[in-house]
Every structure is written in C-alpha cells, then in structure tokens.
Amino acid sequence: MQKSLLLAFLFFLSFSVKAQLTPEQLVKMEQAMGTGSFFNNHLSGFILQDMDQKIVLYEKNSHLNFIPASTTKLFTLFSAVAILNDSTQTIRYVTSGDTIRIWGSGDPTWKYKKFQDPGIQKLIQPFKQVVYSDANVDAPSFGYGWQWDDYYFDYSAERSSLPIYGNLLEVKKEAGKAVVFPKRFQDSVFLTTRPIRELERDFHSNKYYYNPSNFRAAEQFIPILTSPELFVKLASEATGKTWSYRKDPLPENHQAYRGSPLFPILKEMMLESDNFLAEQLMLMVSDRLFQRLDTERAIEFMLKTYLFDLPDQPKWVDGSGLSRHNLFTPRAMVTLFEKLYRMVPDQQLFELLPTGGESGTIKNSYQASSPYIFAKTGTMSNNHSLVGLIKTKSGKTYSFAFMNSNYLNKASEVRREMEKVLLMVRDML
C-alpha cells in the first residue's frame, strides 16, 4: 500500500498542473480502474475533467479509440444544434398551376410517434397533383457498416428523404392474429410453420410472416422496405391527394419549408436513443448545408469546421452509432460534450440528457436520492459507453467519458462496475 501511495504521489506531482486530485484520491482511482480491477480484463478508457478550468482530474487510456455505439448521437446532437437551429428542414418545393413538386429534406416527424404534425397536408392542400422526387438524395437507405441482419428490427429503420410512419410497420395481436398498419400491408402478411415468435419481414420484399402458435407481438414495429414508388402510394392514402414519382433534379429557384420544432426531436433521440431520428437529423443537416442529402458529406463538413480542434480525429460514419466503423477516443468525446455544454442552455441540456434513476436509457441505473449522472449511453455487443456530466457531493459538476470495448461480461455487469466508480467519484469530490 505504501508503494502504491508513493507512485500515486509521484503521479500527482508530475501532473500537478493538470490534476486536482489528492494522492489518496488518485490511489482510489487507480485501485478502481487499474491493474487487478474489473476494468483490467478488457479495453477501458476514462477521463474526468473540470469544465470551468479545463483541467483533467484523472484519465486512463483516454487517447485510445473505442466503438462509441449510441454515444455517437452526441455528435449528431451537436451538428443539429449548430446547423438546424430551432426547426426541422422538411421540404423543398416549386409550384406551377395546380401542381406542387416536392423534394424531401429528411424531416422524420410525419405520422411518426407523437410529434407535432409538420404541416405537409396544409402545404399541398391548394394543389391537385403532388410530384415527388428523390433526385436530391445521395445517402443510401442503410448506413456504412450497419449489420445486415438488423433489417427487421425497429432500431434499424431505413433512412429516406421524406419518411412517413417512421418507415415502420405497426404490429398488433388481435384474436391471435397479426394485424398491421398501414392496412395496405395486411394482404402481405402470411402464416408460417417456422418456429418464430414475432412477425418477421422477408429480406428482399415487404412480405411478412408469423407463426400463430408462437406469435407474441412483443416487437410492435418492423421496418418497411422503402422505395419512392411505395412512398407515393402511402402519401396518397394519407393525404387524399394524388402523388406521383418523377426523378426531377432540384431546380435552383425553389422554396424551402420548415415544418416542425427541433427540440422535441432532439429530446426523443437522446432519451430513447432513437436511431432513425439520429439518421434523419444528419440528412437534414446535409440538406441545410448543401441542398443534398448526404450524411458522409455533412460529417466531413462538421469535422473540418466546428470540430477541427478535437484532440483526436474521430472516425465518424453515421448519425446513430449503429456502425462498428465509428471510432472515438474518450478525450475527443469530452471535448465534444464541452462544446455542447457551452452551446446549449443548461435547462435544455439537462432535459436532453438521460438522468440516472429518472429518465431515458439510464432510468433504471445510477439511482440516487439526488440524481448525479446526466449522460448518453451507448451499447452494442461487447461495447458499452457513457458520456456526460457527474454532479458531486460538493455540488460541482464535471464532464466525463467512460468507454469499454471487447469485454466478455454481460453489459449489465459492466454497468454495475462503472456505477461503483462513478459513485466513488461523486462522494470524494
């Protein structure tokens, strides 16, 4: 123990410019995070920073890259706040006589969840014909590095320029049968003897199968295989107007329509970790910047401008974090978070962040009589991260990033051990 104290004291002296922990506190952190600890059996990175003074109190492997999973949404949040301001980018359009021609801008709210109606019906009401084009779309329906076999899970809905129903099929169980909405898909629901428990979609088509002996309907939504031809049929049924598809380029002279407030979308994305919203937000960012829907181009722009000063260049490829190609370091995550902290008013930021024991993806974790963790989670197989704010017993708030990869434990075990470390930080600062 004396040797550990001596090493910690030497560490404290060598980093006294950057660190504010006492030697005893450093020893506690090393015991919790270092050799012999739970976090020594896999790649783990941690950084704790005083935001006011921009001083690192403690770090371990904060320079190494980790798969961020849904903490990637912090980058999407920053981009949306910086570029979109307070409203969505919904439609670009031109009118001629009784016809309106429309190019979607990525707005995800049309008949999705309980978002405010974006006003598309009102916009097209004076016109007899609606012509839809997706010629402004450069991004594919799926992101780079998404797992192909996620195609029938609701967290992997396809992205598109003008989604309706969140590009999802709603599923219910009535009298033992699978009932779906929109109703036009009911004729595409078939019985199967395969031992499946949910309604499952065919990989290449909008054909759906269920086994009535095992059917549970626990999966309430299933992604639709999108196409512009299908979209105009759904849009026609939803609006009572005649929609048609024609791949016309977006003319230079056109009008832009913003239909929905942005904050509710950001809040839902962050608290529920909604991948679809994250992907559509990046499409809207691209549309606002370039009048093209190109996630890759929008990311490149953000990294070269607003995020040029990150301590480590991230590999950032999508809006949601579904891709395993994303790679961020803990210190880059903290730097990004502190940019957010200075850009978003405190009250709004705390509304956007899941709160330990109270809301979002950490409602059942980090529970305490007084909330102390306000942070975005990110989880996929063998990877779990948490990035945000910790409020300590002294009343001070620090930023942190805690990232884990390549573990063989259950994610719940990793969360429990992370909670022990963060409780220690809360109590000793």
C-alpha positions as CSV (number, residue, x, y, z in Angstrom):
1,M,0.0,0.0,0.0
2,Q,2.9,2.4,0.8
3,K,4.4,1.7,-2.6
4,S,1.0,2.5,-4.3
5,L,0.8,5.7,-2.3
6,L,4.3,6.7,-3.3
7,L,3.6,6.0,-7.0
8,A,0.3,7.9,-6.8
9,F,2.1,10.8,-5.1
10,L,4.8,10.9,-7.9
11,F,2.0,10.8,-10.4
12,F,0.3,13.7,-8.6
13,L,3.5,15.8,-8.7
14,S,4.2,15.1,-12.3
15,F,0.7,16.1,-13.3
16,S,0.1,18.8,-10.7
17,V,-0.6,21.3,-13.5
18,K,-3.4,19.2,-14.8
19,A,-4.7,17.3,-11.8
20,Q,-6.6,18.4,-8.8
21,L,-7.0,15.0,-7.0
22,T,-5.1,14.4,-3.8
23,P,-2.6,11.5,-3.7
24,E,-5.2,9.4,-1.7
25,Q,-7.9,10.1,-4.3
26,L,-5.5,9.1,-7.1
27,V,-4.8,5.8,-5.3
28,K,-8.5,5.1,-5.1
29,M,-8.9,5.8,-8.8
30,E,-6.0,3.5,-9.7
31,Q,-7.4,0.8,-7.5
32,A,-10.8,1.1,-9.1
33,M,-9.5,1.3,-12.7
34,G,-6.0,-0.1,-12.8
35,T,-4.3,-3.5,-12.5
36,G,-6.3,-6.0,-10.6
37,S,-9.6,-4.1,-11.2
38,F,-12.6,-5.3,-13.1
39,F,-11.6,-2.9,-15.9
40,N,-8.3,-4.5,-16.4
41,N,-9.8,-7.5,-18.2
42,H,-10.8,-5.6,-21.3
43,L,-10.1,-2.3,-23.1
44,S,-11.4,0.5,-20.9
45,G,-11.0,4.3,-21.2
46,F,-11.9,7.0,-18.8
47,I,-11.5,10.8,-18.4
48,L,-12.8,13.2,-15.8
49,Q,-12.5,16.9,-16.5
50,D,-13.2,20.2,-14.7
51,M,-15.1,22.1,-17.4
52,D,-14.7,25.5,-15.9
53,Q,-10.9,25.3,-15.6
54,K,-10.4,22.8,-18.5
55,I,-8.3,20.6,-16.2
56,V,-8.1,16.9,-16.4
57,L,-8.5,15.4,-13.0
58,Y,-8.0,11.8,-14.0
59,E,-7.6,9.8,-17.2
60,K,-6.9,6.2,-18.2
61,N,-6.5,5.3,-21.9
62,S,-8.3,8.5,-22.9
63,H,-6.2,8.6,-26.1
64,L,-7.3,5.2,-27.4
65,N,-10.2,4.6,-29.8
66,F,-13.4,2.9,-28.8
67,I,-16.5,1.9,-30.7
68,P,-18.9,4.6,-29.3
69,A,-22.3,2.9,-30.2
70,S,-25.1,5.4,-29.4
71,T,-22.9,8.0,-27.8
72,T,-22.3,8.9,-31.4
73,K,-25.6,10.7,-31.1
74,L,-23.8,13.4,-29.1
75,F,-22.1,14.3,-32.4
76,T,-25.4,14.3,-34.2
77,L,-26.9,16.5,-31.4
78,F,-24.1,19.0,-31.8
79,S,-24.5,19.1,-35.6
80,A,-28.2,19.6,-35.4
81,V,-28.0,22.4,-32.8
82,A,-25.2,24.1,-34.8
83,I,-26.8,23.9,-38.2
84,L,-30.5,23.5,-37.9
85,N,-31.1,26.0,-35.1
86,D,-34.7,25.6,-33.8
87,S,-36.6,23.9,-36.6
88,T,-36.5,20.9,-39.0
89,Q,-35.8,21.1,-42.6
90,T,-38.9,19.5,-44.1
91,I,-39.4,20.1,-47.8
92,R,-38.1,22.0,-50.8
93,Y,-40.7,22.7,-53.4
94,V,-41.8,24.5,-56.6
95,T,-45.4,25.2,-57.7
96,S,-46.9,25.5,-61.2
97,G,-50.7,25.8,-61.7
98,D,-52.4,23.0,-59.9
99,T,-49.2,21.0,-59.3
100,I,-46.6,21.2,-56.5
101,R,-43.3,19.4,-56.9
102,I,-41.6,18.2,-53.7
103,W,-38.1,17.2,-52.6
104,G,-37.9,15.8,-49.1
105,S,-35.3,17.3,-46.8
106,G,-35.2,14.5,-44.2
107,D,-37.8,15.6,-41.7
108,P,-38.8,12.3,-39.8
109,T,-41.9,13.6,-38.0
110,W,-44.7,12.9,-40.5
111,K,-47.0,10.4,-38.7
112,Y,-44.1,9.2,-36.5
113,K,-44.6,8.8,-32.8
114,K,-46.4,11.8,-31.2
115,F,-44.5,14.6,-32.9
116,Q,-46.3,17.7,-34.0
117,D,-47.7,17.4,-37.5
118,P,-45.2,19.0,-39.9
119,G,-48.0,20.6,-41.9
120,I,-47.5,18.7,-45.2
121,Q,-51.2,18.3,-45.7
122,K,-51.7,22.1,-45.3
123,L,-48.9,22.8,-47.7
124,I,-50.2,20.7,-50.5
125,Q,-53.9,21.4,-49.9
126,P,-54.3,24.0,-52.7
127,F,-52.9,21.6,-55.4
128,K,-54.5,18.7,-57.3
129,Q,-51.2,17.0,-58.2
130,V,-48.2,16.3,-56.0
131,V,-45.0,15.2,-57.8
132,Y,-42.3,13.7,-55.5
133,S,-38.6,13.4,-56.4
134,D,-35.7,11.9,-54.5
135,A,-33.1,13.1,-57.0
136,N,-31.5,15.2,-54.2
137,V,-30.6,12.0,-52.2
138,D,-27.0,10.8,-52.2
139,A,-27.1,8.7,-49.0
140,P,-28.2,5.0,-49.2
141,S,-31.1,3.6,-47.2
142,F,-28.7,1.9,-44.8
143,G,-25.6,3.4,-43.2
144,Y,-22.0,2.2,-43.8
145,G,-21.2,-0.7,-41.6
146,W,-24.7,-1.5,-40.3
147,Q,-25.4,-5.2,-39.6
148,W,-27.4,-6.7,-42.4
149,D,-29.4,-8.9,-40.1
150,D,-30.8,-6.0,-38.2
151,Y,-33.1,-5.2,-41.1
152,Y,-36.3,-6.4,-39.3
153,F,-35.7,-4.6,-36.0
154,D,-37.3,-1.2,-35.4
155,Y,-34.0,0.3,-34.4
156,S,-32.7,-0.2,-37.9
157,A,-35.4,1.6,-39.9
158,E,-34.3,2.8,-43.4
159,R,-33.5,6.4,-43.8
160,S,-35.1,8.4,-46.6
161,S,-35.8,12.0,-47.8
162,L,-39.4,12.2,-46.7
163,P,-40.3,9.4,-44.3
164,I,-43.9,8.6,-43.4
165,Y,-44.8,6.5,-40.3
166,G,-41.1,6.5,-39.5
167,N,-40.6,3.9,-42.3
168,L,-42.1,1.4,-39.9
169,L,-45.0,-1.1,-39.9
170,E,-47.0,-1.2,-36.7
171,V,-47.9,-4.7,-35.5
172,K,-50.7,-5.8,-33.1
173,K,-52.1,-9.1,-31.9
174,E,-55.9,-9.4,-32.2
175,A,-57.6,-12.8,-31.6
176,G,-54.3,-14.5,-32.1
177,K,-53.7,-12.9,-35.5
178,A,-51.1,-10.4,-36.7
179,V,-52.8,-7.1,-37.6
180,V,-50.7,-4.4,-39.2
181,F,-50.9,-0.7,-40.0
182,P,-50.8,0.8,-42.6
183,K,-53.6,-1.5,-43.7
184,R,-52.4,-1.8,-47.2
185,F,-49.8,-4.3,-45.9
186,Q,-52.3,-6.7,-44.4
187,D,-52.6,-8.7,-47.6
188,S,-48.8,-9.2,-47.4
189,V,-49.0,-11.0,-44.0
190,F,-48.7,-14.8,-44.3
191,L,-48.7,-17.8,-42.0
192,T,-45.6,-19.9,-41.5
193,T,-44.7,-23.0,-39.6
194,R,-41.2,-21.7,-38.8
195,P,-40.6,-21.5,-35.0
196,I,-40.6,-17.7,-34.9
197,R,-42.3,-15.7,-32.2
198,E,-42.6,-12.3,-33.9
199,L,-43.8,-11.0,-37.2
200,E,-40.8,-11.1,-39.5
201,R,-40.2,-9.5,-42.8
202,D,-38.7,-11.1,-45.9
203,F,-35.3,-9.7,-46.6
204,H,-35.9,-8.6,-50.2
205,S,-39.6,-7.6,-50.0
206,N,-42.5,-6.3,-47.9
207,K,-43.8,-9.8,-47.2
208,Y,-44.4,-10.6,-43.6
209,Y,-44.7,-14.0,-41.8
210,Y,-45.8,-15.2,-38.4
211,N,-46.5,-18.4,-36.6
212,P,-49.9,-18.2,-34.9
213,S,-48.8,-20.9,-32.4
214,N,-45.9,-18.8,-31.1
215,F,-46.9,-15.2,-32.0
216,R,-46.3,-12.7,-29.2
217,A,-46.3,-9.3,-30.9
218,A,-43.6,-8.1,-28.5
219,E,-42.0,-6.3,-31.4
220,Q,-44.5,-3.6,-32.1
221,F,-42.8,-2.1,-35.1
222,I,-40.9,-3.6,-38.1
223,P,-39.0,-1.7,-40.8
224,I,-40.6,-1.3,-44.2
225,L,-38.5,-1.9,-47.3
226,T,-38.8,1.6,-48.7
227,S,-39.0,2.8,-52.3
228,P,-40.2,6.0,-53.9
229,E,-43.0,4.1,-55.7
230,L,-44.3,2.7,-52.3
231,F,-43.9,6.1,-50.7
232,V,-46.2,7.9,-53.2
233,K,-48.9,5.2,-52.6
234,L,-48.6,5.7,-48.8
235,A,-48.6,9.5,-49.2
236,S,-51.6,9.4,-51.5
237,E,-53.6,7.3,-49.0
238,A,-52.5,9.5,-46.0
239,T,-53.4,12.9,-47.7
240,G,-56.2,12.1,-50.1
241,K,-54.2,13.7,-52.8
242,T,-52.8,12.2,-56.0
243,W,-49.0,11.8,-55.6
244,S,-46.7,10.6,-58.4
245,Y,-43.0,9.9,-58.6
246,R,-40.7,11.6,-61.1
247,K,-36.9,11.8,-60.6
248,D,-36.6,15.5,-61.4
249,P,-33.4,17.4,-60.2
250,L,-34.0,20.1,-57.6
251,P,-34.1,23.5,-59.5
252,E,-32.0,26.4,-58.3
253,N,-35.1,28.5,-57.8
254,H,-37.3,26.8,-55.3
255,Q,-38.8,27.4,-51.9
256,A,-37.9,25.8,-48.6
257,Y,-40.4,24.8,-45.9
258,R,-39.6,24.1,-42.3
259,G,-42.4,22.3,-40.6
260,S,-41.5,21.1,-37.1
261,P,-39.8,22.4,-33.9
262,L,-36.4,20.8,-33.5
263,F,-36.2,20.4,-29.7
264,P,-38.8,17.5,-29.3
265,I,-36.9,15.5,-31.9
266,L,-33.6,16.0,-30.2
267,K,-35.1,15.1,-26.8
268,E,-36.7,11.9,-28.2
269,M,-33.4,10.9,-29.9
270,M,-31.4,11.4,-26.8
271,L,-33.7,10.0,-24.1
272,E,-34.9,7.0,-26.1
273,S,-31.7,6.6,-28.2
274,D,-33.8,6.7,-31.4
275,N,-31.5,5.6,-34.3
276,F,-34.0,6.6,-37.0
277,L,-34.2,10.2,-35.7
278,A,-30.5,10.5,-35.5
279,E,-30.0,9.4,-39.1
280,Q,-32.7,11.7,-40.3
281,L,-31.2,14.6,-38.4
282,M,-27.9,14.2,-40.2
283,L,-29.8,14.2,-43.5
284,M,-31.5,17.5,-42.5
285,V,-28.1,18.9,-41.6
286,S,-26.8,18.0,-45.0
287,D,-29.8,19.5,-46.7
288,R,-29.5,22.7,-44.9
289,L,-25.8,22.9,-45.8
290,F,-25.7,21.6,-49.4
291,Q,-29.3,21.1,-50.6
292,R,-28.3,17.5,-50.9
293,L,-29.0,14.6,-48.6
294,D,-25.6,13.1,-48.0
295,T,-24.6,12.0,-44.4
296,E,-21.0,11.5,-45.3
297,R,-20.6,15.0,-46.7
298,A,-22.3,16.5,-43.7
299,I,-20.0,14.7,-41.3
300,E,-16.9,15.7,-43.3
301,F,-18.1,19.4,-43.1
302,M,-18.6,19.2,-39.3
303,L,-15.2,17.7,-38.7
304,K,-13.4,20.2,-40.8
305,T,-15.2,23.3,-39.4
306,Y,-16.9,23.1,-36.0
307,L,-14.9,20.1,-34.8
308,F,-11.5,20.8,-36.3
309,D,-9.9,21.2,-32.8
310,L,-10.8,17.9,-31.3
311,P,-7.8,16.3,-29.6
312,D,-8.1,13.2,-31.7
313,Q,-9.6,12.9,-35.2
314,P,-12.6,10.6,-34.9
315,K,-13.7,8.1,-37.4
316,W,-17.4,9.1,-37.7
317,V,-19.6,7.4,-40.3
318,D,-23.2,7.7,-39.3
319,G,-25.7,9.6,-37.2
320,S,-26.9,6.9,-34.9
321,G,-23.9,4.8,-33.9
322,L,-25.2,1.6,-35.4
323,S,-22.0,1.2,-37.3
324,R,-19.0,-0.6,-35.8
325,H,-16.8,1.6,-38.1
326,N,-17.3,4.6,-35.7
327,L,-14.2,5.1,-33.5
328,F,-13.8,7.9,-30.9
329,T,-11.4,8.5,-28.0
330,P,-12.7,9.4,-24.6
331,R,-10.9,12.7,-24.6
332,A,-12.5,13.6,-28.0
333,M,-15.9,12.7,-26.5
334,V,-15.4,15.0,-23.6
335,T,-14.2,17.8,-25.8
336,L,-17.3,17.4,-28.0
337,F,-19.5,17.3,-24.9
338,E,-18.0,20.5,-23.5
339,K,-18.7,22.3,-26.8
340,L,-22.3,21.2,-26.4
341,Y,-22.3,22.4,-22.8
342,R,-21.3,25.9,-23.9
343,M,-23.7,25.9,-26.9
344,V,-27.0,24.6,-25.3
345,P,-28.6,26.4,-22.3
346,D,-28.3,24.5,-19.1
347,Q,-32.0,23.8,-18.7
348,Q,-32.3,22.4,-22.2
349,L,-29.2,20.4,-22.0
350,F,-30.3,18.6,-18.8
351,E,-33.7,17.9,-20.5
352,L,-31.9,16.3,-23.4
353,L,-29.7,14.1,-21.2
354,P,-30.9,10.8,-19.8
355,T,-30.9,11.2,-16.0
356,G,-29.8,8.4,-13.7
357,G,-32.8,6.8,-11.9
358,E,-35.2,9.2,-13.6
359,S,-35.3,9.2,-17.4
360,G,-34.2,7.8,-20.7
361,T,-31.8,4.9,-21.1
362,I,-30.4,5.2,-17.5
363,K,-33.8,5.4,-15.8
364,N,-33.1,2.1,-14.1
365,S,-29.4,2.7,-13.4
366,Y,-27.4,5.2,-11.3
367,Q,-30.3,5.6,-8.9
368,A,-29.9,8.0,-6.0
369,S,-32.0,10.3,-3.8
370,S,-30.4,13.2,-5.7
371,P,-29.6,12.5,-9.3
372,Y,-25.9,12.7,-10.1
373,I,-25.4,11.2,-13.6
374,F,-26.7,13.0,-16.7
375,A,-25.3,11.2,-19.7
376,K,-25.8,9.5,-23.0
377,T,-25.3,5.7,-23.1
378,G,-24.0,3.6,-26.0
379,T,-24.3,-0.1,-26.1
380,M,-23.8,-2.8,-28.7
381,S,-22.4,-6.3,-28.3
382,N,-19.1,-6.2,-26.3
383,N,-19.2,-2.4,-26.2
384,H,-20.7,0.0,-23.6
385,S,-20.0,3.7,-23.1
386,L,-21.3,6.6,-21.0
387,V,-20.6,10.2,-21.7
388,G,-21.9,13.3,-20.0
389,L,-22.0,15.0,-16.6
390,I,-21.5,13.9,-13.0
391,K,-22.6,16.1,-10.1
392,T,-20.5,15.5,-7.0
393,K,-21.3,15.8,-3.3
394,S,-19.6,19.3,-3.2
395,G,-22.2,20.5,-5.7
396,K,-19.8,20.8,-8.6
397,T,-20.4,19.3,-12.0
398,Y,-17.7,17.6,-14.1
399,S,-17.7,16.1,-17.6
400,F,-16.6,12.6,-18.1
401,A,-16.4,9.8,-20.7
402,F,-16.3,6.2,-19.7
403,M,-15.8,3.8,-22.6
404,N,-15.5,0.0,-22.7
405,S,-14.8,-2.4,-25.5
406,N,-14.0,-6.1,-26.1
407,Y,-15.4,-7.4,-22.8
408,L,-16.8,-10.9,-22.4
409,N,-19.1,-10.0,-19.5
410,K,-22.7,-9.0,-19.7
411,A,-23.4,-5.3,-20.3
412,S,-25.3,-5.2,-17.1
413,E,-22.1,-6.3,-15.2
414,V,-20.1,-3.6,-16.9
415,R,-22.7,-1.0,-15.9
416,R,-22.7,-2.1,-12.3
417,E,-18.9,-1.8,-12.1
418,M,-19.0,1.6,-13.8
419,E,-21.6,2.7,-11.3
420,K,-19.2,1.8,-8.4
421,V,-16.5,4.0,-9.9
422,L,-18.8,6.9,-10.6
423,L,-20.3,6.7,-7.1
424,M,-16.8,6.9,-5.7
425,V,-16.1,10.0,-7.8
426,R,-19.4,11.6,-6.7
427,D,-18.6,11.0,-3.0
428,M,-14.9,12.1,-3.0
429,L,-15.2,15.3,-4.9
